[in-house]
Amino acid sequence: MDTRDRRGSTSLSVRKRTPNRRIHAKLLLVLIKMQRTTLQRVLGLTVLPAALIASLAVPAIAAAPVIEIGGAGGLPAPSCTGTPANDRGAPKGLGRCSVLTMTTVYPIRDSGTNNPTTVPVNSTLVALTMRVGKLKDSKTCTKYSYHWVRSKIRGVTKRRWTKYCATYDVFAEKAYFDKTFGKGSKVRLVVLRPEKKKSGSVILKKVVALGPMISLERYFGRKITLALRQTIPVMKGDVVGLSVPTYAPILPLASSGTTDAWRASRPPAGFKPKDPTTGLVITKDPANPSLRADPCSTRFGVIFAQSSLLTTGKIADFRCSYPGVPTFEFTLVASS
C-alpha cells in the first residue's frame, strides 16, 4: 500500500456541513469561554457534556463558517474495551487491543479521503473530538475452595465450611502500560507545518503550535468534545494531529485490506531495529534475511522508543505509516 503524501493531487477532507446542533454546540463553547462563564475545566480545556450537545441549538451563529477536519468516515470504536476476553493476547484472549505509544500521529487516508486533517483555509482551531477506548486492571477468581473454620457466635464455638478463592486471574492491563510507557494516558494537540525535504529524509514536518496536555483516563470508554480555552490560529496546509508522550487507546483495529492509513514521527533519531527475541541490534529481517530490517516495523521495538513531539520548532520525519485511522477529529472556524 502506497501511503506517500501526494501534495500535488491532494484531496482535502473538508466537511462544510449545514449548520446543525453539533456545530452550534462546539462554537457556543468558545463563545461561553470568552465570556468567562464557568463550565467543567480540565487542564486548559472546556468539556461540553453530551446532554448539552444534544439539546442546544443557537440560531445566532448559524452562519458561522465552521469546518470539521478528520473523521471522514466517522469515528470508529477504539479496539481496547478493558475486558480480558477482548484485550488480552493469546493464548487466553483475542489480543484485539491496539494503542498509540510515545509518538506523534496524524491520518493520511480515511474512507478514501486523503490528508483528512490538513487545514483547507486560514482558520482558528477551536475544538477536538475523540473517541477513547478503555484500559482496566481486574482480578477475577477462577477457582474456589472450602475449609473448616472455628467461630464463636454468642458464646458458642462452632465449626463451619467457609468458601474462599484459591486461584485468581489477574489482568493488569493499565498497570502494564503505565509501567512500560509512562504513568497515565496522555495526549497533546499538535499543529505541524510541512518542511522542505532533505537528503535521507522522506516527509519532514515542523511543530508550529501545541495545545494543553490532556489526561485521558477520566474519559476512558467515552466520546468527548473538548473546546480549547486558548484557541490556536492555523494556516492553510498545516496538519493537525496528536502527540502521545505515553500511551493512548484511540486506535481501532485495521480491517484486512483497508486503505486507511496514518503517519507517525518514527523512527526517532539514532534508533536501530532490534531482534524481538534476543533484543540485539539487527540490520536484516530475521524472518526474511534477504530484506532489510524496517525501522518503522512494530516488530523491531520502535513502539518503545520515544518520538513524540512536545516542543515548538521541533522537526521530525514522518516516513512511517500504518494501516487504520486514529479516532479523533478537529473543529475550525475559518478566518474572516
N, C-alpha and C positions, 0 to 999 in steps of 0.2 A: 504493500500500500504506500503510495507516494504521498507523504504528508508535508512536502515542502511548501512554504508560503509562495503564493503567486500574486505578487503585488501588482503586476501589470494587468491582471484579469481577476481582481478580487471582487467577489460578491459580498457586500457588507450585509450583516444581519441587522437591518433597521426595521423595527416594527412600530410604525407610526399608527397606533391604534385609535379608533374612535374613542373619544374621552369616555371613560367608564368609572365605576366606583373604585376600582383598584388604583387607577392613576390618580383620581381625585384624593384618595386617602393618603397616598405617598406624598403628593405635593402639599397637602394640608399639613402633614407632619413638619415640613420645612417651614411653612408659614407660622405654625404654632411655636416652633423653636425660636424663630426670630423675635417673637413677641414674649419670650421668656416664660411661656406657660409650662408648668411642670407636668411631664408625663413620667414614665419609667425611664430612669437614667442608668446607663450601663457603659462605663468606660468610654465616655465621649460619644455615646450613641443614644438615640431616642428610639424606643421599641414600641411599635404600634400593635396593640392587642388584636387578635384575629377577629373578635366580635366587632371591633370598631371598623376594621377594614370592610366587613360585610355590610355594615349599616350606614356608612357615611356616603353622602353624595353632595358635591359642592359645585353648584352651577356657576358660581362666581369665577372659578378658574377653569371652566370647561374649555376655553380657547387656548390654554397654555400649551406651548409646543413641547410636549413631553415625549421622550424617546426611550424605549427599553432595548438594551443590547444583551445578547446572550439568551440562553433558554429557548432557542428557536423551535425545538421540538417539545417544549415543556420541560419541567424539572422532574426527571425520573426518581424513583425511590432509591436512596442510597443502599448499598449492599449490606451494611452492618446493621443487625437488629438487636444485638445484645443477648441473643439466646445461644446456648451451646450447640443445639441441633443445627443451626444455620451457620454460625460464625466459626466454630472450631474446625480445624483441619482434619484430614484423615489420620487414623482410621475411625475416630469417634464421630466425626461430623462431615458436613459437606465442604467446609472451608470456603464459604461464599462471602467473606468479609474482606473488602479492599479499602485501604485508607491512603490518603496522601501523606507523605512524610518528608519533612526537612527540605522543602524546595519551594519554588515559585512557579505558578501554573497559569495558563490561560488556554481556552479551547481554540482550535483552528478549523474544526469542521463539526457541525451539529445539524443533523437531519438534512443534509445536502447543502447547508449554508456555510460558506467559507468565512473564516475570521469573524465569528459572531460577536465578539466583544471589542472589535475595533470601532473607535469613535467616528461617526459619519460626518459630524459638523462640530465646529467650536461650540462648546456647551459647558454645563456645570454638572458635576456628579453629585447627586443628592441622596441616593439610597442604594442599599444592597439587599438582595433577597437570596436566601439559602434554604436548601432542604437538607437537614442534618440527620445523619444516622445515629445509632445508639451503640455505646460500648458499656459493658457492665461486668462486674465481678459477682460471682454467685457460688454458693456452697450448698450442694444437694446431697441428701442421704441416699445411698444406693443399696445399703444392706442394714437391716435391723437385727438386733439380738435381744435376749432377755436374761436377767439374772435375779437371784433371790436377794432381797434386802430386808433388814430388820428395821422396823419403825415403831415408835411408841406413840400411840394415839390414846389420849385421855387416860394415861397411866397404864395402858395395856400394851405389852410388846407383841407385835405380830410380824409374821414373815409373809412377803408377797412378791409376786413377779413384777419386775419393772422393765419396761421396754426402753432400749437405748440404741443409738446409731453406732454400728460397728465400722462402717466404711462410708467415707464422704467422697463425692466427686467435686473437686474444687476447680472452678472455671475462672481463672484470674486474667480476664481479657484486658480490662482497662489498666490493671496493675502492670501487665506486660508492656503495654505501650508507654506508660509513664516511666518505667524503668529503662526502656530501650531508646526512646526518642525524646525524653524530657517530660517533666511533670506538667500535666494539664494540656488539654486540646485547645490550640490557639490558631487564629488566622489573622492576617492583616491585609487590608485592601491596598493594592499597588497599581500605580499608573506607569506604563512603560512606553518609551519612545524609540522607534527604530533607529539604529546607528548604521553607518556605512560599514560594509563588510571589510574585514581584514584578512590577510593571508592566514590560512589554517583555521578560520572560524566560519561557521555556516550562517547563523542567524543571531546577530548581536542586538540587544536592546538595553536601554538605559533607564534607570529608575528616576522619574521626574517628580513623583509625589507619592505620599504614603498616607493611609488612614490610620485610625487608632487600632491598637491591639484588641482583638475580640476573643474572649474566653467562650468556648462553645459548649462547655459541659452543662450549663443550665438549659441549653437548647437541644440537648440530645433527644432524638425522636420527634422533632418538630420542624415545621416550615415557618420561617420567620422573615420579616421585613424590618430592616434597621435603617433609619434615616440618620444621616450624618449631621451632628451638631455643627460641625465646621465643614461646609461644602467644599468641593475641590474643582477648580477650573481645569478643563481638559481641551486639547486641540484635536482638530481633525487628523486622523491617522494614528493617534495614541491607542494603545492597547490596555484594557483594564483587566486585571487578574487578581489573584490572591497569593500572598506569601504565607507559607506554613512552616513556622520555626520548629514546631514539634510534630504533631500529627493531627489529622482532621478526617472524620468519617463522612466525607462529602463526595464519594465516588461510587457510582453504580457499577454493577458487573457489565463488562462489554460483551454484547452478544456476538456470536460467531459470524464472521464476515462483515461486521459493521464497518462503515466508512467514517464514523465519528472518530475524532482524534483530538488530543490536547498536547501542548508542549510544556516542558519543564526546564528550569535553569540548571541542567545537568549536562555533563558531569562537572563538578567543581574543579577549579584549577589544581593540578597536581594529583588528581585521582587516578588510580591504577586498578584495573579489574582484578578480582581475587577469586580463586577457586572456591566454590561454595562448600566443598568438603574439607579441604585442608587449610583454607584461609590464606594460602600463599599467592603472591602476585603472579599473574599469568599474562601471556600475550596471545595464546591460541585458545579457541573454544574447546574445553575438554570433551564435549560431546561430538565435535567435528573438528579435528586438528587442522583441517585444510582451511578453516575460517578463522579470521581474527576475532579475538575476544572483544565484543562490542561493549564499550564503557557505559552505554546507555541501558544495557540489559539489566533488568532487575535481578537476574540470577547471579550477577557478579558483584553484589554489595553496594551498588550506587544508592540504594534507598537508605543506607545507614550513613551516608556522607552528607554533611550539612551544606546545602546550596541555596537556602532561602535568602532572598534579598530584603534587607531590613534598613538600609540607609539610602538616602537620595544621592544621586550621582554615580551609583554603582552600575557597572556594565557587566552583563553576563551573556553567555552563549546559550541559546535555546535550541540547540540542534536535536535534542532528544524528544521524540514523540511517542505517544502511546495510544492504544485504542480506547474508545469510550469518550465520555464528556463529563466534567465535574458538574455538580448540582448547584450552580449559582448563576445569578444574572444581576444587572445593574440598571438603575433609572437615572436618566439625564434630563436636564432642562436646557433646551437649545438657547444659545445666546441671541439676544435681540439684535 
